[in-house]
Amino acid sequence: MSSAFDTGNTAWLMVSTAMVLLMTPGLAFFYGGMVKTNHVLVMLKMSFACLALVSLLWLAVGYTLAFGPDAGAGLIGNLDHAFLRGVDMTSLHGSIPTTIFSCFQMSFAIITVALISGSIAGRATMRGWLVFVVAWTLLVYIPLAHWVFAPDGWIAGNLGALDFAGGLPVEINSGAAGLACAIVLRRRKDFERQAITPHNLPLVVIGLALLWFGWFGFNAGSALQDEGGAPMAFLNTQLAACAAMISWPIVEKYQHGKVEMLGVASASVAGMVAITPSCGEVSPVGALVIGFVAGLVCAFAINFKYKIHVDDTLDVVGVHGFGGIVGTLGIGFFATAAMSGKKGLFYGGGFDQLWRQAVAVVATIAFSFCMTWLIAQLINRTVGFRTTEEYEAVPGKEEEVAYDQATIEEIRSRLAPAGAAAGTSGGVSAAGVPAPAGSRAEADAALLGEVITLLERRERDK
């Protein structure tokens, strides 16, 4: 292999790739815990479908169209490396094998399309989603990846905008696409009347933990080496997440009078979203400011959907769209020239970098929204993308279930005979289960009554 090969950089990128790939199952748990019980498996399936479909698509044409030699005007790559043709054990991207670089970039494509599922949670058909994953990755993500990540892409090369780890093709792109999909698939029937409450907050936090862990590979791995910008990107990722966890709860306390765990989890994601494009371009102080501002902006932005009457179910637009905008524009203010040699407004660079960042944001939003709207409309009119309103309550009688829960009637039939056999001299619980005499028996009966009451309440909330 070439003398330029670096074992340390290669090992670091392999670890980073595994960390980013872990983010998609983490996202599945994060989204799965946020929806109602009867939609949790659907959300898991949507994320894992992205793992399979995007991986195969990336092998076939994704990598070459995104990172192959430019086919003209910085808009798309050519097909020279279709099915990784010409890429072998001796092929290098800088100091690392091209194969692992391709796999690293593939993990970005997977998580980006999976993010969009949060905007249409509970009202998308699986067949429509499978078609959407392939079409959107091919027609929206891959061109944007070429614009931003390829040296000869028009945003990176011609415009000169900066994006260290994917604020444009991942965060802003998924936010704009989520908005377009939410418009095409229309609102839920109970939108604005009944907010979705997480059916399993611990599952949400488990998903957050996996996302947080993977984000260090996402951001620091984008340096493509274990030195240079990687350590700073690693530190800034942590700082921005923590700063957002301070500012978001302030807004939540002001708006609702309390701070909830879901808000804290969303805050940390907002901070990491915002620092994604700027993690290697700003100082730790800049990261703190960007994270803090992102927490404020995103906490307000998640309520914007009610003003425009668009059902962005799990707040992809509010967190990833607005968070990505904050971080991408933040480069224009806080870039230190340490990585790229370009300075932001607060470091003596004037408005030069800021306007470039702003143009890149507008171009990404316009392209992603318009293309996604067309794709979603076409899918909805052909194979069908929007489910029926009945599906929102029950995804289908033939579907497997996430939790094997007995019905209220089954629980009553099991408990009542046992209570009657034990005697009738005691009290009767709130659920109508006889309680024999004795403090322990009465306590057990009361506990069973509480369990049934909670289950009845959960069935009403579905």
C-alpha positions as a Markdown table, in Angstrom:
| # | Residue | x | y | z |
|---|---|---|---|---|
| 1 | Met | 0.0 | 0.0 | 0.0 |
| 2 | Ser | 1.1 | 3.6 | -0.6 |
| 3 | Ser | 3.5 | 5.2 | 1.8 |
| 4 | Ala | 0.9 | 7.9 | 2.4 |
| 5 | Phe | -1.2 | 5.3 | 4.2 |
| 6 | Asp | -1.7 | 6.2 | 7.9 |
| 7 | Thr | -2.7 | 3.4 | 10.3 |
| 8 | Gly | -3.8 | 5.8 | 13.0 |
| 9 | Asn | -6.1 | 7.9 | 10.8 |
| 10 | Thr | -7.5 | 4.7 | 9.3 |
| 11 | Ala | -8.2 | 3.2 | 12.7 |
| 12 | Trp | -9.9 | 6.4 | 13.9 |
| 13 | Leu | -12.1 | 6.6 | 10.9 |
| 14 | Met | -13.2 | 3.0 | 11.2 |
| 15 | Val | -14.2 | 3.6 | 14.8 |
| 16 | Ser | -15.9 | 6.8 | 13.8 |
| 17 | Thr | -17.8 | 5.0 | 11.1 |
| 18 | Ala | -19.1 | 2.4 | 13.6 |
| 19 | Met | -20.1 | 5.2 | 15.9 |
| 20 | Val | -22.1 | 7.0 | 13.2 |
| 21 | Leu | -23.8 | 3.7 | 12.1 |
| 22 | Leu | -24.9 | 3.2 | 15.7 |
| 23 | Met | -26.7 | 6.5 | 15.6 |
| 24 | Thr | -29.4 | 5.1 | 13.3 |
| 25 | Pro | -30.5 | 2.4 | 15.8 |
| 26 | Gly | -30.2 | 5.1 | 18.4 |
| 27 | Leu | -32.5 | 7.3 | 16.4 |
| 28 | Ala | -35.0 | 4.4 | 16.1 |
| 29 | Phe | -35.1 | 4.2 | 19.9 |
| 30 | Phe | -35.3 | 8.0 | 20.3 |
| 31 | Tyr | -38.3 | 8.2 | 17.9 |
| 32 | Gly | -39.8 | 4.9 | 19.0 |
| 33 | Gly | -40.1 | 6.1 | 22.6 |
| 34 | Met | -41.6 | 9.4 | 21.6 |
| 35 | Val | -44.6 | 8.0 | 19.7 |
| 36 | Lys | -47.6 | 6.1 | 21.0 |
| 37 | Thr | -47.4 | 2.5 | 21.9 |
| 38 | Asn | -49.1 | 1.3 | 18.7 |
| 39 | His | -46.6 | 3.1 | 16.5 |
| 40 | Val | -43.3 | 2.2 | 18.1 |
| 41 | Leu | -42.5 | -0.8 | 15.9 |
| 42 | Val | -43.3 | 1.2 | 12.8 |
| 43 | Met | -40.7 | 3.8 | 13.8 |
| 44 | Leu | -38.1 | 1.1 | 14.4 |
| 45 | Lys | -38.8 | -0.4 | 11.0 |
| 46 | Met | -38.5 | 2.9 | 9.2 |
| 47 | Ser | -35.0 | 3.5 | 10.6 |
| 48 | Phe | -33.7 | 0.0 | 10.1 |
| 49 | Ala | -35.1 | 0.1 | 6.5 |
| 50 | Cys | -32.8 | 3.0 | 5.8 |
| 51 | Leu | -29.8 | 1.0 | 7.0 |
| 52 | Ala | -30.4 | -1.7 | 4.4 |
| 53 | Leu | -31.6 | 0.3 | 1.4 |
| 54 | Val | -29.2 | 3.2 | 1.6 |
| 55 | Ser | -26.2 | 0.9 | 2.1 |
| 56 | Leu | -27.0 | -0.9 | -1.2 |
| 57 | Leu | -27.8 | 2.3 | -3.1 |
| 58 | Trp | -24.5 | 3.9 | -1.9 |
| 59 | Leu | -22.5 | 0.9 | -3.1 |
| 60 | Ala | -24.2 | 1.0 | -6.5 |
| 61 | Val | -24.2 | 4.7 | -7.4 |
| 62 | Gly | -24.3 | 6.8 | -4.3 |
| 63 | Tyr | -20.6 | 7.1 | -3.6 |
| 64 | Thr | -19.5 | 7.8 | -7.2 |
| 65 | Leu | -22.3 | 10.4 | -7.7 |
| 66 | Ala | -21.4 | 12.2 | -4.5 |
| 67 | Phe | -17.6 | 11.9 | -4.5 |
| 68 | Gly | -16.6 | 10.9 | -8.0 |
| 69 | Pro | -15.1 | 13.4 | -10.4 |
| 70 | Asp | -17.4 | 16.3 | -11.1 |
| 71 | Ala | -19.7 | 15.8 | -14.2 |
| 72 | Gly | -20.0 | 19.5 | -14.6 |
| 73 | Ala | -20.9 | 22.8 | -12.8 |
| 74 | Gly | -20.2 | 21.3 | -9.4 |
| 75 | Leu | -23.7 | 19.7 | -9.3 |
| 76 | Ile | -23.0 | 15.9 | -9.4 |
| 77 | Gly | -20.3 | 13.4 | -9.7 |
| 78 | Asn | -19.9 | 11.0 | -12.6 |
| 79 | Leu | -20.3 | 7.2 | -12.7 |
| 80 | Asp | -16.6 | 6.3 | -12.8 |
| 81 | His | -16.7 | 4.5 | -9.5 |
| 82 | Ala | -20.2 | 2.8 | -9.7 |
| 83 | Phe | -20.2 | -0.3 | -7.5 |
| 84 | Leu | -16.8 | 1.0 | -6.2 |
| 85 | Arg | -15.2 | 0.3 | -9.6 |
| 86 | Gly | -11.5 | 1.3 | -9.4 |
| 87 | Val | -11.6 | 1.2 | -5.6 |
| 88 | Asp | -9.3 | -1.5 | -4.2 |
| 89 | Met | -7.1 | -2.2 | -1.2 |
| 90 | Thr | -4.4 | 0.3 | -2.5 |
| 91 | Ser | -6.9 | 3.1 | -3.3 |
| 92 | Leu | -6.5 | 6.0 | -0.9 |
| 93 | His | -8.5 | 9.1 | 0.0 |
| 94 | Gly | -5.7 | 11.2 | 1.5 |
| 95 | Ser | -4.1 | 8.9 | 4.0 |
| 96 | Ile | -7.0 | 6.5 | 4.5 |
| 97 | Pro | -8.4 | 3.7 | 2.3 |
| 98 | Thr | -11.1 | 4.8 | 0.0 |
| 99 | Thr | -13.3 | 1.9 | 1.1 |
| 100 | Ile | -13.6 | 3.1 | 4.7 |
| 101 | Phe | -14.0 | 6.7 | 3.6 |
| 102 | Ser | -16.9 | 5.6 | 1.4 |
| 103 | Cys | -18.4 | 3.6 | 4.3 |
| 104 | Phe | -18.1 | 6.7 | 6.6 |
| 105 | Gln | -19.9 | 8.9 | 4.1 |
| 106 | Met | -22.5 | 6.1 | 3.6 |
| 107 | Ser | -23.4 | 6.3 | 7.4 |
| 108 | Phe | -24.2 | 10.0 | 6.9 |
| 109 | Ala | -26.6 | 9.2 | 4.1 |
| 110 | Ile | -28.4 | 6.6 | 6.2 |
| 111 | Ile | -29.0 | 8.8 | 9.3 |
| 112 | Thr | -30.1 | 11.8 | 7.2 |
| 113 | Val | -33.0 | 10.1 | 5.5 |
| 114 | Ala | -33.9 | 8.3 | 8.7 |
| 115 | Leu | -34.3 | 11.7 | 10.4 |
| 116 | Ile | -37.2 | 12.6 | 8.1 |
| 117 | Ser | -39.3 | 9.8 | 9.5 |
| 118 | Gly | -39.9 | 11.9 | 12.6 |
| 119 | Ser | -41.8 | 14.5 | 10.7 |
| 120 | Ile | -44.4 | 11.9 | 9.4 |
| 121 | Ala | -44.5 | 9.5 | 12.4 |
| 122 | Gly | -47.6 | 7.5 | 12.6 |
| 123 | Arg | -49.1 | 8.4 | 9.2 |
| 124 | Ala | -46.8 | 7.0 | 6.5 |
| 125 | Thr | -47.3 | 3.7 | 4.7 |
| 126 | Met | -44.3 | 1.4 | 4.8 |
| 127 | Arg | -44.4 | 0.8 | 1.0 |
| 128 | Gly | -44.4 | 4.5 | 0.4 |
| 129 | Trp | -41.5 | 5.0 | 2.9 |
| 130 | Leu | -39.4 | 2.4 | 1.2 |
| 131 | Val | -39.8 | 4.0 | -2.2 |
| 132 | Phe | -39.2 | 7.4 | -0.6 |
| 133 | Val | -35.9 | 6.3 | 1.0 |
| 134 | Val | -34.4 | 5.3 | -2.4 |
| 135 | Ala | -35.8 | 8.2 | -4.4 |
| 136 | Trp | -34.9 | 10.9 | -1.9 |
| 137 | Thr | -31.4 | 9.6 | -1.2 |
| 138 | Leu | -30.7 | 9.4 | -4.9 |
| 139 | Leu | -32.3 | 12.7 | -6.0 |
| 140 | Val | -31.8 | 15.0 | -2.9 |
| 141 | Tyr | -29.1 | 13.8 | -0.5 |
| 142 | Ile | -26.5 | 12.6 | -3.0 |
| 143 | Pro | -26.5 | 15.9 | -5.0 |
| 144 | Leu | -26.3 | 18.0 | -1.8 |
| 145 | Ala | -23.5 | 15.8 | -0.5 |
| 146 | His | -21.5 | 16.5 | -3.7 |
| 147 | Trp | -22.2 | 20.2 | -3.5 |
| 148 | Val | -20.9 | 20.4 | 0.1 |
| 149 | Phe | -18.5 | 17.6 | 0.7 |
| 150 | Ala | -16.8 | 17.2 | -2.7 |
| 151 | Pro | -13.9 | 19.6 | -3.2 |
| 152 | Asp | -15.3 | 20.4 | -6.7 |
| 153 | Gly | -18.9 | 20.8 | -5.5 |
| 154 | Trp | -20.3 | 24.3 | -6.1 |
| 155 | Ile | -21.0 | 25.1 | -2.5 |
| 156 | Ala | -17.6 | 24.0 | -1.2 |
| 157 | Gly | -15.6 | 25.0 | -4.3 |
| 158 | Asn | -17.3 | 27.8 | -6.1 |
| 159 | Leu | -19.2 | 29.5 | -3.3 |
| 160 | Gly | -16.6 | 28.9 | -0.6 |
| 161 | Ala | -19.1 | 28.1 | 2.2 |
| 162 | Leu | -17.8 | 26.1 | 5.2 |
| 163 | Asp | -19.5 | 23.0 | 6.6 |
| 164 | Phe | -17.2 | 20.8 | 8.8 |
| 165 | Ala | -19.5 | 17.8 | 9.4 |
| 166 | Gly | -22.9 | 18.2 | 7.6 |
| 167 | Gly | -25.0 | 21.1 | 8.7 |
| 168 | Leu | -26.2 | 21.6 | 5.2 |
| 169 | Pro | -26.7 | 18.1 | 3.6 |
| 170 | Val | -27.7 | 16.4 | 6.9 |
| 171 | Glu | -29.3 | 18.8 | 9.3 |
| 172 | Ile | -30.9 | 21.6 | 7.2 |
| 173 | Asn | -31.6 | 19.2 | 4.5 |
| 174 | Ser | -33.5 | 16.8 | 6.7 |
| 175 | Gly | -35.4 | 19.7 | 8.3 |
| 176 | Ala | -36.5 | 21.1 | 4.9 |
| 177 | Ala | -37.4 | 17.7 | 3.6 |
| 178 | Gly | -39.4 | 16.9 | 6.8 |
| 179 | Leu | -41.4 | 20.1 | 6.3 |
| 180 | Ala | -42.2 | 19.1 | 2.7 |
| 181 | Cys | -43.2 | 15.6 | 3.7 |
| 182 | Ala | -45.4 | 16.8 | 6.6 |
| 183 | Ile | -47.2 | 19.1 | 4.2 |
| 184 | Val | -47.8 | 16.4 | 1.6 |
| 185 | Leu | -49.0 | 13.8 | 4.1 |
| 186 | Arg | -51.3 | 16.3 | 5.9 |
| 187 | Arg | -52.0 | 16.6 | 9.5 |
| 188 | Arg | -53.2 | 13.9 | 11.9 |
| 189 | Lys | -56.9 | 14.1 | 12.7 |
| 190 | Asp | -56.1 | 15.1 | 16.4 |
| 191 | Phe | -53.4 | 17.5 | 15.5 |
| 192 | Glu | -53.6 | 20.7 | 17.7 |
| 193 | Arg | -56.2 | 18.9 | 19.9 |
| 194 | Gln | -54.0 | 16.2 | 21.5 |
| 195 | Ala | -50.3 | 16.4 | 21.8 |
| 196 | Ile | -48.3 | 13.2 | 21.4 |
| 197 | Thr | -46.9 | 12.2 | 24.7 |
| 198 | Pro | -43.9 | 9.8 | 24.8 |
| 199 | His | -45.1 | 6.3 | 25.7 |
| 200 | Asn | -41.6 | 5.4 | 27.0 |
| 201 | Leu | -39.3 | 8.1 | 28.1 |
| 202 | Pro | -36.5 | 5.7 | 29.2 |
| 203 | Leu | -36.5 | 4.4 | 25.7 |
| 204 | Val | -36.1 | 8.0 | 24.4 |
| 205 | Val | -33.1 | 8.6 | 26.8 |
| 206 | Ile | -31.5 | 5.3 | 25.7 |
| 207 | Gly | -31.8 | 6.5 | 22.1 |
| 208 | Leu | -30.3 | 9.9 | 23.1 |
| 209 | Ala | -27.4 | 8.2 | 24.8 |
| 210 | Leu | -26.6 | 6.3 | 21.6 |
| 211 | Leu | -27.0 | 9.4 | 19.5 |
| 212 | Trp | -24.7 | 11.4 | 21.8 |
| 213 | Phe | -22.0 | 8.8 | 21.7 |
| 214 | Gly | -22.2 | 8.5 | 17.9 |
| 215 | Trp | -22.2 | 12.2 | 17.4 |
| 216 | Phe | -18.5 | 12.3 | 18.6 |
| 217 | Gly | -17.7 | 10.0 | 15.6 |
| 218 | Phe | -20.0 | 12.1 | 13.4 |
| 219 | Asn | -18.2 | 15.4 | 14.1 |
| 220 | Ala | -14.7 | 14.5 | 15.1 |
| 221 | Gly | -14.5 | 11.7 | 12.5 |
| 222 | Ser | -15.2 | 14.3 | 9.8 |
| 223 | Ala | -11.7 | 15.6 | 10.3 |
| 224 | Leu | -10.6 | 12.3 | 8.6 |
| 225 | Gln | -7.6 | 12.1 | 10.9 |
| 226 | Asp | -6.9 | 11.7 | 14.6 |
| 227 | Glu | -5.2 | 15.1 | 14.9 |
| 228 | Gly | -5.8 | 18.6 | 13.6 |
| 229 | Gly | -9.5 | 19.5 | 13.9 |
| 230 | Ala | -10.7 | 16.2 | 15.4 |
| 231 | Pro | -9.9 | 17.0 | 19.1 |
| 232 | Met | -11.5 | 20.5 | 18.9 |
| 233 | Ala | -14.6 | 19.1 | 17.1 |
| 234 | Phe | -14.8 | 16.5 | 19.9 |
| 235 | Leu | -14.7 | 19.1 | 22.6 |
| 236 | Asn | -17.0 | 21.5 | 20.9 |
| 237 | Thr | -19.6 | 18.8 | 20.4 |
| 238 | Gln | -19.8 | 18.2 | 24.2 |
| 239 | Leu | -19.9 | 21.9 | 25.0 |
| 240 | Ala | -22.6 | 22.8 | 22.6 |
| 241 | Ala | -24.9 | 20.0 | 23.8 |
| 242 | Cys | -24.5 | 21.1 | 27.4 |
| 243 | Ala | -25.0 | 24.8 | 26.6 |
| 244 | Ala | -28.3 | 24.0 | 24.8 |
| 245 | Met | -29.3 | 21.9 | 27.9 |
| 246 | Ile | -29.1 | 25.2 | 29.9 |
| 247 | Ser | -31.0 | 27.5 | 27.5 |
| 248 | Trp | -33.8 | 25.3 | 26.3 |
| 249 | Pro | -35.1 | 24.5 | 29.8 |
| 250 | Ile | -35.2 | 28.3 | 30.5 |
| 251 | Val | -37.6 | 28.7 | 27.6 |
| 252 | Glu | -39.6 | 25.6 | 28.7 |
| 253 | Lys | -39.9 | 26.9 | 32.2 |
| 254 | Tyr | -41.1 | 30.3 | 30.9 |
| 255 | Gln | -43.6 | 28.8 | 28.5 |
| 256 | His | -45.0 | 25.9 | 30.6 |
| 257 | Gly | -43.9 | 26.5 | 34.2 |
| 258 | Lys | -41.9 | 23.3 | 34.3 |
| 259 | Val | -39.0 | 21.4 | 32.8 |
| 260 | Glu | -39.5 | 17.9 | 31.4 |
| 261 | Met | -37.1 | 15.2 | 30.5 |
| 262 | Leu | -38.2 | 15.2 | 26.9 |
| 263 | Gly | -37.3 | 18.8 | 26.7 |
| 264 | Val | -33.8 | 18.2 | 28.2 |
| 265 | Ala | -33.3 | 15.3 | 25.7 |
| 266 | Ser | -34.4 | 17.5 | 22.8 |
| 267 | Ala | -32.1 | 20.3 | 24.0 |
| 268 | Ser | -29.0 | 18.2 | 23.9 |
| 269 | Val | -29.8 | 17.1 | 20.3 |
| 270 | Ala | -30.4 | 20.7 | 19.3 |
| 271 | Gly | -27.0 | 21.7 | 20.6 |
| 272 | Met | -25.2 | 18.8 | 18.8 |
| 273 | Val | -27.2 | 19.6 | 15.6 |
| 274 | Ala | -26.0 | 23.3 | 15.7 |
| 275 | Ile | -22.4 | 22.5 | 16.3 |
| 276 | Thr | -22.2 | 19.9 | 13.5 |
| 277 | Pro | -21.3 | 22.3 | 10.7 |
| 278 | Ser | -19.1 | 24.5 | 12.9 |
| 279 | Cys | -17.4 | 22.1 | 15.3 |
| 280 | Gly | -14.0 | 22.3 | 13.7 |
| 281 | Glu | -14.2 | 25.9 | 12.7 |
| 282 | Val | -14.9 | 27.7 | 16.0 |
| 283 | Ser | -13.3 | 28.0 | 19.4 |
| 284 | Pro | -14.8 | 26.4 | 22.6 |
| 285 | Val | -16.3 | 29.8 | 23.4 |
| 286 | Gly | -17.9 | 29.9 | 20.0 |
| 287 | Ala | -19.3 | 26.4 | 20.6 |
| 288 | Leu | -20.8 | 27.5 | 23.9 |
| 289 | Val | -22.5 | 30.5 | 22.3 |
| 290 | Ile | -23.8 | 28.5 | 19.3 |
| 291 | Gly | -25.2 | 25.8 | 21.5 |
| 292 | Phe | -26.8 | 28.3 | 23.9 |
| 293 | Val | -28.5 | 30.2 | 21.0 |
| 294 | Ala | -29.6 | 26.9 | 19.4 |
| 295 | Gly | -31.3 | 25.8 | 22.6 |
| 296 | Leu | -33.2 | 29.1 | 22.7 |
| 297 | Val | -34.1 | 29.1 | 19.0 |
| 298 | Cys | -35.2 | 25.5 | 18.8 |
| 299 | Ala | -37.2 | 25.6 | 22.0 |
| 300 | Phe | -39.3 | 28.4 | 20.4 |
| 301 | Ala | -39.2 | 26.8 | 16.9 |
| 302 | Ile | -40.9 | 23.6 | 17.8 |
| 303 | Asn | -44.1 | 25.5 | 18.5 |
| 304 | Phe | -43.9 | 27.2 | 15.0 |
| 305 | Lys | -45.7 | 24.2 | 13.5 |
| 306 | Tyr | -48.9 | 25.2 | 15.3 |
| 307 | Lys | -48.8 | 28.7 | 13.7 |
| 308 | Ile | -48.4 | 27.4 | 10.2 |
| 309 | His | -50.6 | 24.3 | 10.9 |
| 310 | Val | -48.1 | 21.8 | 9.6 |
| 311 | Asp | -47.9 | 18.5 | 11.5 |
| 312 | Asp | -44.1 | 18.1 | 12.1 |
| 313 | Thr | -44.8 | 15.3 | 14.5 |
| 314 | Leu | -41.5 | 14.8 | 16.3 |
| 315 | Asp | -40.1 | 18.3 | 15.6 |
| 316 | Val | -37.6 | 17.5 | 12.9 |
| 317 | Val | -38.0 | 21.0 | 11.4 |
| 318 | Gly | -37.8 | 22.7 | 14.8 |
| 319 | Val | -34.7 | 20.9 | 16.0 |
| 320 | His | -32.7 | 19.8 | 12.9 |
| 321 | Gly | -33.8 | 22.5 | 10.5 |
| 322 | Phe | -33.5 | 25.5 | 12.8 |
| 323 | Gly | -30.6 | 24.1 | 14.7 |
| 324 | Gly | -28.7 | 23.5 | 11.5 |
| 325 | Ile | -29.4 | 27.1 | 10.4 |
| 326 | Val | -28.0 | 28.5 | 13.7 |
| 327 | Gly | -24.8 | 26.4 | 13.4 |
| 328 | Thr | -24.2 | 27.1 | 9.7 |
| 329 | Leu | -24.7 | 30.8 | 10.1 |
| 330 | Gly | -22.7 | 30.7 | 13.3 |
| 331 | Ile | -19.6 | 29.9 | 11.2 |
| 332 | Gly | -19.9 | 33.4 | 9.6 |
| 333 | Phe | -19.7 | 34.9 | 13.1 |
| 334 | Phe | -17.3 | 32.7 | 15.0 |
| 335 | Ala | -14.9 | 31.0 | 12.5 |
| 336 | Thr | -11.4 | 31.3 | 13.8 |
| 337 | Ala | -9.4 | 30.4 | 10.7 |
| 338 | Ala | -7.7 | 27.6 | 12.6 |
| 339 | Met | -8.9 | 24.9 | 10.1 |
| 340 | Ser | -9.9 | 26.6 | 6.9 |
| 341 | Gly | -8.0 | 29.9 | 7.1 |
| 342 | Lys | -11.3 | 31.8 | 6.9 |
| 343 | Lys | -12.4 | 34.2 | 9.7 |
| 344 | Gly | -15.9 | 35.1 | 10.9 |
| 345 | Leu | -17.3 | 38.5 | 11.6 |
| 346 | Phe | -16.2 | 38.5 | 15.3 |
| 347 | Tyr | -12.7 | 37.5 | 14.4 |
| 348 | Gly | -11.9 | 40.2 | 11.8 |
| 349 | Gly | -13.3 | 38.5 | 8.7 |
| 350 | Gly | -16.1 | 41.0 | 8.1 |
| 351 | Phe | -19.2 | 39.8 | 6.3 |
| 352 | Asp | -17.5 | 37.9 | 3.6 |
| 353 | Gln | -17.9 | 34.4 | 5.2 |
| 354 | Leu | -21.3 | 35.2 | 6.6 |
| 355 | Trp | -23.0 | 35.9 | 3.3 |
| 356 | Arg | -21.5 | 32.8 | 1.8 |
| 357 | Gln | -23.0 | 30.8 | 4.6 |
| 358 | Ala | -26.3 | 32.5 | 4.2 |
| 359 | Val | -26.4 | 31.7 | 0.4 |
| 360 | Ala | -25.6 | 28.1 | 1.1 |
| 361 | Val | -28.5 | 27.9 | 3.7 |
| 362 | Val | -31.0 | 29.4 | 1.3 |
| 363 | Ala | -29.9 | 27.1 | -1.6 |
| 364 | Thr | -30.1 | 24.0 | 0.5 |
| 365 | Ile | -33.5 | 24.8 | 1.8 |
| 366 | Ala | -34.9 | 25.7 | -1.6 |
| 367 | Phe | -33.5 | 22.6 | -3.3 |
| 368 | Ser | -34.4 | 20.1 | -0.6 |
| 369 | Phe | -37.9 | 21.4 | 0.0 |
| 370 | Cys | -38.9 | 21.6 | -3.7 |
| 371 | Met | -37.4 | 18.2 | -4.6 |
| 372 | Thr | -38.8 | 16.5 | -1.6 |
| 373 | Trp | -42.3 | 17.9 | -2.2 |
| 374 | Leu | -42.3 | 16.6 | -5.7 |
| 375 | Ile | -41.0 | 13.2 | -4.7 |
| 376 | Ala | -43.6 | 12.8 | -1.9 |
| 377 | Gln | -46.4 | 14.0 | -4.1 |
| 378 | Leu | -45.5 | 11.5 | -6.8 |
| 379 | Ile | -45.2 | 8.6 | -4.3 |
| 380 | Asn | -48.5 | 9.6 | -2.7 |
| 381 | Arg | -50.3 | 9.6 | -6.0 |
| 382 | Thr | -48.9 | 6.3 | -7.2 |
| 383 | Val | -48.0 | 3.7 | -4.6 |
| 384 | Gly | -49.6 | 5.7 | -1.7 |
| 385 | Phe | -47.7 | 7.5 | 1.0 |
| 386 | Arg | -50.4 | 8.7 | 3.4 |
| 387 | Thr | -52.2 | 6.2 | 5.6 |
| 388 | Thr | -55.9 | 6.3 | 6.5 |
| 389 | Glu | -57.0 | 8.1 | 9.6 |
| 390 | Glu | -58.0 | 4.7 | 11.1 |
| 391 | Tyr | -54.3 | 3.6 | 10.8 |
| 392 | Glu | -53.3 | 6.5 | 13.1 |
| 393 | Ala | -55.2 | 4.7 | 16.0 |
| 394 | Val | -54.4 | 1.1 | 15.1 |
| 395 | Pro | -51.6 | 0.4 | 12.5 |
| 396 | Gly | -53.3 | -2.8 | 11.4 |
| 397 | Lys | -54.7 | -5.9 | 13.1 |
| 398 | Glu | -52.1 | -8.1 | 11.3 |
| 399 | Glu | -49.2 | -6.1 | 12.6 |
| 400 | Glu | -46.9 | -7.5 | 15.2 |
| 401 | Val | -47.0 | -5.6 | 18.5 |
| 402 | Ala | -44.2 | -4.1 | 20.5 |
| 403 | Tyr | -45.6 | -5.1 | 23.9 |
| 404 | Asp | -47.6 | -8.2 | 24.6 |
| 405 | Gln | -50.1 | -6.5 | 26.9 |
| 406 | Ala | -53.3 | -8.2 | 28.1 |
| 407 | Thr | -56.5 | -6.3 | 27.6 |
| 408 | Ile | -58.4 | -4.8 | 30.5 |
| 409 | Glu | -61.0 | -7.5 | 30.1 |
| 410 | Glu | -58.4 | -10.3 | 30.3 |
| 411 | Ile | -56.9 | -8.8 | 33.5 |
| 412 | Arg | -60.3 | -8.5 | 35.1 |
| 413 | Ser | -61.2 | -12.1 | 34.3 |
| 414 | Arg | -57.9 | -13.4 | 35.7 |
| 415 | Leu | -58.0 | -11.3 | 38.9 |
| 416 | Ala | -61.7 | -11.5 | 39.9 |
| 417 | Pro | -61.9 | -15.3 | 40.5 |
| 418 | Ala | -58.7 | -15.3 | 42.5 |
| 419 | Gly | -60.0 | -12.4 | 44.7 |
| 420 | Ala | -63.4 | -14.2 | 45.2 |
| 421 | Ala | -61.7 | -17.4 | 46.2 |
| 422 | Ala | -59.6 | -15.7 | 48.8 |
| 423 | Gly | -62.7 | -14.5 | 50.6 |
| 424 | Thr | -65.1 | -11.6 | 50.7 |
| 425 | Ser | -64.7 | -10.2 | 54.2 |
| 426 | Gly | -62.2 | -7.6 | 53.1 |
| 427 | Gly | -62.6 | -4.4 | 51.2 |
| 428 | Val | -63.1 | -3.9 | 47.5 |
| 429 | Ser | -60.5 | -2.1 | 45.4 |
| 430 | Ala | -61.2 | 0.8 | 43.0 |
| 431 | Ala | -61.1 | -1.7 | 40.1 |
| 432 | Gly | -63.8 | -3.9 | 41.6 |
| 433 | Val | -61.4 | -6.6 | 42.8 |
| 434 | Pro | -62.5 | -8.2 | 46.2 |
| 435 | Ala | -59.9 | -7.8 | 48.9 |
| 436 | Pro | -59.8 | -10.3 | 51.8 |
| 437 | Ala | -59.3 | -9.2 | 55.3 |
| 438 | Gly | -55.8 | -8.3 | 56.4 |
| 439 | Ser | -53.6 | -5.4 | 55.7 |
| 440 | Arg | -51.4 | -7.2 | 53.2 |
| 441 | Ala | -54.3 | -8.5 | 51.2 |
| 442 | Glu | -56.0 | -5.1 | 51.1 |
| 443 | Ala | -52.8 | -3.5 | 50.0 |
| 444 | Asp | -52.4 | -6.0 | 47.2 |
| 445 | Ala | -55.9 | -5.5 | 46.0 |
| 446 | Ala | -55.4 | -1.7 | 46.0 |
| 447 | Leu | -52.2 | -2.1 | 44.0 |
| 448 | Leu | -54.0 | -4.2 | 41.4 |
| 449 | Gly | -56.7 | -1.7 | 41.2 |
| 450 | Glu | -54.2 | 1.0 | 40.5 |
| 451 | Val | -52.6 | -1.1 | 37.8 |
| 452 | Ile | -55.9 | -1.6 | 36.0 |
| 453 | Thr | -56.8 | 2.1 | 36.3 |
| 454 | Leu | -53.4 | 3.0 | 34.7 |
| 455 | Leu | -54.0 | 0.5 | 31.9 |
| 456 | Glu | -57.5 | 1.9 | 31.3 |
| 457 | Arg | -56.1 | 5.4 | 31.1 |
| 458 | Arg | -53.4 | 4.3 | 28.6 |
| 459 | Glu | -56.0 | 2.7 | 26.4 |
| 460 | Arg | -58.0 | 5.9 | 26.4 |
| 461 | Asp | -54.9 | 7.9 | 25.4 |
| 462 | Lys | -54.0 | 5.7 | 22.4 |
